[in-house]
Amino acid sequence: FSSGLLYAQDPEYNMDKNWSRTSIHILLDSANYFLEIDPQRSFDFVESALEKSLKSQNTFNEALCYQILGRINTLLEQYDIALDYYNKVVNLMSSNDPLTFKIYSEIASVYELTGDLNASIKYYSLYLDYVKRNYNVAEEIAVRYNLAGLFTATEDYSGALNEYNTIQSLESSRNNPQGIATANTMKGEVYLMQNEPEQAIASYQKAADIADESEDKKSKSNTLRRMGKAYRQSK
């Protein structure tokens, strides 16, 4: 296999010599640890882990190796190679395996980096289905913010507002006023893009009221500045 990286010849960490009896999981943990610090070293660890996974015919560990290789190549901006590795994971795992859905989120991120926003929306939506089924509210909110940003970038303002409205409801269900305020602020931004300043002002006002109640002077000041822009646009 190729990851777009040259295999290190540094004797300081020769995999065959120093790690022959090390478990695959420790190798994978090491690969993740060095992922952003030293991608080359991360690759060396995952290469050794992949060799052991293939020898033991452990499909799940093999998939985890491909996941890390996808991450390495994403960091190196070798997006086609990253997608190839992520698709290897999808092909290895069942369609209902949690790892498959987690890979969808990573594929979505790569497509966003390449500028293929429609593909990114597709894969974030697949991941969202999984997150909703597992009742992970915090992760659902994070994914919906990603989708809202993508809908805004593709000028699907209705889609963006739907996501922010859902986020607002989710934040309300977990009694998070700051989260509700943030959702309203983002709705205001979208309304301004649609040249609907009155709607924007109403959303900003809700966010400002929450900031006032929580005595968050900085957030209130930022929201009032946005509101001023909306008032100017309404004239």
Disulfide bonds with the S-S distance in Angstrom:
none
